[in-house]
Amino acid sequence: MWQAPIFLTGTKAGVTMRTIEDRSKKGNETPMPSNSGIFSGKITKRSAMSLADQSDHEINIAEVSGMQKSADPLWDNSAITYWGVTDLLDGKGSQRGYFNNVHADKDRDYGTFEGKAIATGGGMTVEGTYKFTGGDGEYRGLTGGSKFKTVMKSETELECSWEGNYQLAKAQTR
């Protein structure tokens, strides 16, 4: 089970223990806006390879493109493309990759993701986390992320739902 790292800080009365979460709650920081959304994506490129090291071991790489739908106008109708590498052994494994969102104003954000993958009956489900690593224009300095879930609907189509928090750099400087 994951536990937040503990930092020790000195006080006149002794030592105080704080987690990262405690440290982030201090001060007059503006809370990150939360958002959520969905997208239907199509696999536009894919390659798979069966490995000979163990039976039922497969690696896949795919490019997926779709259009985001969100109540948050910054993410609604942004075009997402992501590239994922899936490593499955006996139908279970991991998926890691990169994403790029192009927004209506043509500015973009990008980041990384990772999750647990489970193949079932010709389809696959991936549940994991994503993290923004950058952007340009309005999204330069973007931070945040959270969780997602993708479900294959056919050989070439999937649906993804996501929720999380973000902070634009201009909001961080206020």
C-alpha positions as a Markdown table, in Angstrom:
| # | Residue | x | y | z |
|---|---|---|---|---|
| 1 | Met | 0.0 | 0.0 | 0.0 |
| 2 | Trp | 1.4 | 3.4 | -1.0 |
| 3 | Gln | 1.9 | 6.0 | 1.8 |
| 4 | Ala | 2.7 | 9.6 | 1.4 |
| 5 | Pro | 6.4 | 10.4 | 2.1 |
| 6 | Ile | 6.9 | 12.0 | 5.5 |
| 7 | Phe | 9.0 | 15.1 | 6.0 |
| 8 | Leu | 10.3 | 16.1 | 9.4 |
| 9 | Thr | 10.4 | 19.8 | 10.3 |
| 10 | Gly | 11.8 | 21.3 | 13.5 |
| 11 | Thr | 9.8 | 23.4 | 15.9 |
| 12 | Lys | 10.7 | 24.8 | 19.3 |
| 13 | Ala | 8.6 | 22.1 | 20.9 |
| 14 | Gly | 10.2 | 19.3 | 18.9 |
| 15 | Val | 9.8 | 17.6 | 15.6 |
| 16 | Thr | 6.6 | 17.7 | 13.5 |
| 17 | Met | 5.8 | 15.1 | 10.9 |
| 18 | Arg | 4.1 | 16.3 | 7.7 |
| 19 | Thr | 3.2 | 14.4 | 4.5 |
| 20 | Ile | 3.4 | 16.0 | 1.1 |
| 21 | Glu | -0.4 | 16.4 | 1.2 |
| 22 | Asp | -0.1 | 18.4 | 4.5 |
| 23 | Arg | 2.5 | 20.6 | 2.9 |
| 24 | Ser | 0.4 | 21.3 | -0.1 |
| 25 | Lys | -2.5 | 22.5 | 2.1 |
| 26 | Lys | -0.5 | 25.2 | 3.8 |
| 27 | Gly | -0.6 | 28.8 | 2.7 |
| 28 | Asn | -3.0 | 30.7 | 0.6 |
| 29 | Glu | -2.8 | 28.4 | -2.4 |
| 30 | Thr | -5.7 | 28.5 | -4.9 |
| 31 | Pro | -7.3 | 25.0 | -5.1 |
| 32 | Met | -6.9 | 23.3 | -8.5 |
| 33 | Pro | -10.1 | 23.3 | -10.6 |
| 34 | Ser | -11.5 | 19.9 | -11.2 |
| 35 | Asn | -12.8 | 18.6 | -14.5 |
| 36 | Ser | -14.0 | 15.4 | -16.1 |
| 37 | Gly | -14.9 | 14.2 | -19.5 |
| 38 | Ile | -15.1 | 11.4 | -22.0 |
| 39 | Phe | -14.0 | 10.6 | -25.5 |
| 40 | Ser | -14.6 | 8.0 | -28.1 |
| 41 | Gly | -11.4 | 7.1 | -29.9 |
| 42 | Lys | -10.3 | 5.2 | -32.9 |
| 43 | Ile | -7.0 | 3.3 | -33.2 |
| 44 | Thr | -5.3 | 4.9 | -36.2 |
| 45 | Lys | -2.1 | 2.8 | -36.0 |
| 46 | Arg | -1.2 | -0.4 | -34.3 |
| 47 | Ser | 1.5 | -3.0 | -34.2 |
| 48 | Ala | 1.6 | -6.2 | -32.0 |
| 49 | Met | 4.3 | -8.7 | -31.3 |
| 50 | Ser | 4.1 | -12.0 | -29.6 |
| 51 | Leu | 7.2 | -12.7 | -27.4 |
| 52 | Ala | 8.8 | -16.1 | -27.2 |
| 53 | Asp | 10.0 | -15.7 | -23.6 |
| 54 | Gln | 6.8 | -17.0 | -22.1 |
| 55 | Ser | 3.5 | -18.3 | -23.5 |
| 56 | Asp | 0.8 | -15.7 | -24.0 |
| 57 | His | 3.1 | -12.7 | -23.7 |
| 58 | Glu | 2.4 | -9.9 | -26.1 |
| 59 | Ile | 3.5 | -6.3 | -26.6 |
| 60 | Asn | 1.3 | -3.8 | -28.5 |
| 61 | Ile | 1.9 | -0.2 | -29.5 |
| 62 | Ala | -1.0 | 1.9 | -30.7 |
| 63 | Glu | -2.0 | 5.5 | -31.7 |
| 64 | Val | -5.5 | 6.5 | -30.7 |
| 65 | Ser | -7.3 | 9.7 | -31.8 |
| 66 | Gly | -10.6 | 11.2 | -30.7 |
| 67 | Met | -12.6 | 14.3 | -29.6 |
| 68 | Gln | -13.0 | 15.2 | -25.9 |
| 69 | Lys | -16.4 | 16.0 | -24.4 |
| 70 | Ser | -16.3 | 17.9 | -21.1 |
| 71 | Ala | -18.4 | 20.4 | -19.2 |
| 72 | Asp | -15.1 | 22.4 | -18.9 |
| 73 | Pro | -14.9 | 24.7 | -21.9 |
| 74 | Leu | -11.1 | 24.5 | -22.0 |
| 75 | Trp | -11.3 | 20.7 | -22.7 |
| 76 | Asp | -14.6 | 20.4 | -24.5 |
| 77 | Asn | -14.0 | 19.6 | -28.2 |
| 78 | Ser | -10.2 | 19.3 | -27.9 |
| 79 | Ala | -8.7 | 16.7 | -30.2 |
| 80 | Ile | -6.7 | 14.1 | -28.3 |
| 81 | Thr | -4.1 | 11.7 | -29.7 |
| 82 | Tyr | -2.3 | 9.3 | -27.5 |
| 83 | Trp | 0.3 | 6.7 | -28.0 |
| 84 | Gly | 0.4 | 3.7 | -25.7 |
| 85 | Val | 2.6 | 0.6 | -25.2 |
| 86 | Thr | 0.8 | -2.4 | -23.7 |
| 87 | Asp | 2.6 | -5.3 | -22.2 |
| 88 | Leu | 0.3 | -8.3 | -21.5 |
| 89 | Leu | 1.1 | -11.7 | -20.0 |
| 90 | Asp | -1.8 | -14.1 | -19.8 |
| 91 | Gly | -4.2 | -11.2 | -20.5 |
| 92 | Lys | -3.0 | -8.9 | -17.7 |
| 93 | Gly | -0.3 | -6.3 | -17.6 |
| 94 | Ser | 0.4 | -2.6 | -18.0 |
| 95 | Gln | 0.0 | 0.3 | -20.5 |
| 96 | Arg | 2.1 | 3.4 | -20.5 |
| 97 | Gly | 2.3 | 6.2 | -22.9 |
| 98 | Tyr | 1.9 | 9.9 | -23.9 |
| 99 | Phe | -1.0 | 12.1 | -24.8 |
| 100 | Asn | -1.4 | 15.4 | -26.7 |
| 101 | Asn | -4.6 | 17.5 | -26.6 |
| 102 | Val | -5.1 | 20.2 | -29.3 |
| 103 | His | -7.7 | 22.7 | -28.0 |
| 104 | Ala | -10.1 | 24.9 | -30.0 |
| 105 | Asp | -7.7 | 27.8 | -30.0 |
| 106 | Lys | -4.9 | 25.5 | -31.3 |
| 107 | Asp | -3.0 | 25.7 | -28.1 |
| 108 | Arg | -2.1 | 22.3 | -26.7 |
| 109 | Asp | -1.3 | 20.4 | -23.5 |
| 110 | Tyr | 0.5 | 17.1 | -23.2 |
| 111 | Gly | 1.5 | 14.5 | -20.7 |
| 112 | Thr | 2.0 | 10.9 | -19.7 |
| 113 | Phe | -0.2 | 8.1 | -18.4 |
| 114 | Glu | 0.2 | 4.6 | -17.0 |
| 115 | Gly | -2.3 | 2.0 | -16.0 |
| 116 | Lys | -3.2 | -1.7 | -15.4 |
| 117 | Ala | -4.5 | -3.5 | -18.5 |
| 118 | Ile | -6.8 | -6.5 | -18.5 |
| 119 | Ala | -7.8 | -8.3 | -21.7 |
| 120 | Thr | -11.3 | -9.9 | -21.7 |
| 121 | Gly | -13.2 | -11.6 | -24.4 |
| 122 | Gly | -11.5 | -9.8 | -27.4 |
| 123 | Gly | -11.5 | -6.5 | -25.6 |
| 124 | Met | -9.4 | -4.7 | -23.1 |
| 125 | Thr | -9.9 | -2.3 | -20.1 |
| 126 | Val | -7.2 | 0.0 | -18.8 |
| 127 | Glu | -7.5 | 1.9 | -15.6 |
| 128 | Gly | -4.8 | 4.3 | -14.4 |
| 129 | Thr | -3.5 | 7.8 | -13.9 |
| 130 | Tyr | -2.4 | 10.6 | -16.1 |
| 131 | Lys | -0.2 | 13.6 | -15.5 |
| 132 | Phe | 0.2 | 16.9 | -17.4 |
| 133 | Thr | 3.9 | 17.5 | -18.3 |
| 134 | Gly | 3.5 | 20.7 | -20.3 |
| 135 | Gly | 1.8 | 22.7 | -22.9 |
| 136 | Asp | 2.0 | 25.8 | -25.1 |
| 137 | Gly | 0.0 | 29.0 | -25.3 |
| 138 | Glu | -2.6 | 29.2 | -22.5 |
| 139 | Tyr | -1.5 | 25.7 | -21.3 |
| 140 | Arg | 2.2 | 26.6 | -20.9 |
| 141 | Gly | 3.2 | 25.5 | -17.3 |
| 142 | Leu | 0.0 | 23.5 | -16.9 |
| 143 | Thr | 0.1 | 21.1 | -13.9 |
| 144 | Gly | -2.3 | 18.4 | -12.6 |
| 145 | Gly | -3.7 | 15.1 | -13.6 |
| 146 | Ser | -5.6 | 12.2 | -12.0 |
| 147 | Lys | -7.3 | 9.0 | -13.2 |
| 148 | Phe | -8.8 | 7.5 | -16.4 |
| 149 | Lys | -10.5 | 4.3 | -17.6 |
| 150 | Thr | -10.6 | 3.1 | -21.2 |
| 151 | Val | -12.7 | 0.3 | -22.5 |
| 152 | Met | -12.4 | -1.3 | -26.0 |
| 153 | Lys | -15.7 | -1.4 | -27.8 |
| 154 | Ser | -14.4 | -3.1 | -30.9 |
| 155 | Glu | -11.0 | -4.0 | -32.6 |
| 156 | Thr | -10.5 | -0.3 | -33.5 |
| 157 | Glu | -12.8 | 1.7 | -31.2 |
| 158 | Leu | -12.6 | 2.6 | -27.5 |
| 159 | Glu | -14.3 | 4.8 | -24.9 |
| 160 | Cys | -12.4 | 6.7 | -22.3 |
| 161 | Ser | -13.7 | 8.5 | -19.2 |
| 162 | Trp | -11.4 | 10.7 | -17.1 |
| 163 | Glu | -11.5 | 13.0 | -14.1 |
| 164 | Gly | -8.9 | 15.1 | -12.4 |
| 165 | Asn | -7.5 | 18.5 | -11.4 |
| 166 | Tyr | -5.5 | 21.1 | -13.3 |
| 167 | Gln | -3.8 | 24.4 | -12.7 |
| 168 | Leu | -3.0 | 26.9 | -15.5 |
| 169 | Ala | 0.3 | 28.7 | -14.9 |
| 170 | Lys | -1.4 | 32.1 | -15.0 |
| 171 | Ala | -3.6 | 31.0 | -12.0 |
| 172 | Gln | -0.5 | 29.8 | -10.1 |
| 173 | Thr | 1.1 | 33.3 | -10.3 |
| 174 | Arg | -1.9 | 35.0 | -8.7 |
